């Protein structure tokens, strides 16, 4: 009978993981978490301890929602095949998804992951415009394919056909700055640089909550201003809703709708779309799909399979039936107000920003200079983990707390997070 490793079960598992998965994989927290089951807003580890999940936006309707699980199991027990066959469920799901957008965004193409969706959006943009120049934000992350890594500065230096612009960051802008005008000027500069390098612009693509850039959902009109510049240059505007979509920001289904006059050429979706099941896609204007389809065929063995469509439909049912857009709005407002109250007590909190249940809490070492507090952020998320509360970090310096719980989050859960954050900052933060 094998004896237990002196490192303990988790230590032994970590060693095995490093050996078989390799050095490129990372884990959260100094002491990695080992969850074995999840329910609603809770994760439970191998020792039976529960953790309040304030980070995982993928299970948007909560971990292991029974209606989603039942839909998956029922369809898997009936038929699982792909879009080369006629399937009522796949068509019905695509119709329902398209109905959540402006009528001009009337065509749906299904994939498995947000990376696949963004990669397909690039293919379409390159094909339709005949160009390859791209504009993204300074610390963007758009996916894991080679094409997307080349345009994700949070992963690696961008390729020669990519230029970067500042996100709509009002906290670090000079007082009185017109954020939309600055963003438009930055996009114009990027367009000019691309042309000078012999690479005409094909698209501006932005994560509409600017998650990797530090969470900036209040765009001050920057998205429309940037899109107008790109379109004047002959390119397209792609709204990456992989992080911000499906009602997370409250009131609206899509984060880009916080700018009412904005109509993207393409919208990419993923992460919460299947609440943990790999489901993603693009919603785009039919003229683009027609042009692309006249020259290229699109097929994805697993993208748009019947089980995924059933899961996606169940997720939409839960979001509507449990009124989770309204909950994201009301609970998010409560949580944001609580964070702002904490900021008045803790000088380490430089800024609180967010929409619905997507919040960024910027930590600084010096409130006057706004010096990023990366070491503090790391200490704090580990302290919170030890206290049974899970959050993450983002931003170039990993100094912004990224808070995006399942949309079933309630006021009591928000209060628990606020209490833990207050306690944690008193233990590891700047003196008040």
Beta strands, then each sheet from edge to edge (+ up, - down):
strand 1: 35-39
strand 2: 42-45
strand 3: 50-53
strand 4: 105-111
strand 5: 133-137
strand 6: 162-165
strand 7: 201-207
strand 8: 236-240
strand 9: 266-269
strand 10: 280-285
strand 11: 349-355
strand 12: 358-366
strand 13: 371-372
strand 14: 389-390
strand 15: 392-394
strand 16: 400-403
sheet 1: 1+ 2- 3+ 14+
sheet 2: 4+ 10- 9+ 8+ 7+ 5+ 6+
sheet 3: 11+ 12- 13+
sheet 4: 11+ 12- 16+ 15-
end
